[in-house]
Amino acid sequence: MKKVTICQRVDDFSQRGESRDALDVRWGRLLWDMHLLPLPMCSAVKDPFAYVQEIAPDGIILTGGGNPGEHPGRDSLEKSLLDYAATTRVPVLGICRGLQVISLYQGGQDVQVQGHVACRHAVSGELISGSREVNSYHNYSVSAETPGDDLKILARAEDGTVEALEHASFPWLAIMWHPERDDPPHANDLKLIAEHLGGWI
């Protein structure tokens, strides 16, 4: 079974003096059902690159939740995951915030968007056969003019905002919608994950 590391959002509970790594339980079920071993990552490890090396994942998922720059520990972990992926060429799948992280890592820019929170909308492009409706939970996307070095736009929303990217030479793919939040997950998303990370459907 292939090992897939998966980043978690950081939730702050000031009344308890705690910061918690948190992951939607649907991610674990989705990956396990695809015969992939989900390994949630801890964001507070002091040497995140050594941490990733020790795990030696077969694939990496950069999940959604929050915006880059809000939690330095998570930002450092995700940079180390991309550093590791760039040297080992393991596949990376970015989800929502994960797409932004990949873009920023490649020198892209974030842009604020309107009308993309807790709604559904159509996307189209070469990643999609024609057009399909997806969920949307983000206030920021990446600039279509400067998505990042070596990144190709694969899908856009009807308003032109970037909805999917891939790297020109690394096996890095990113989408702005959340496969885990559809119940059941869309067949096209299961196929995308299986083909990219090596799971079964």
Summary of the structure (lengths in Angstrom):
residues: 201
radius of gyration: 15.8
end to end distance: 13.7
largest distance: 48.7
contacts: 669
relative contact order: 0.17
helix: 28%
strand: 33%
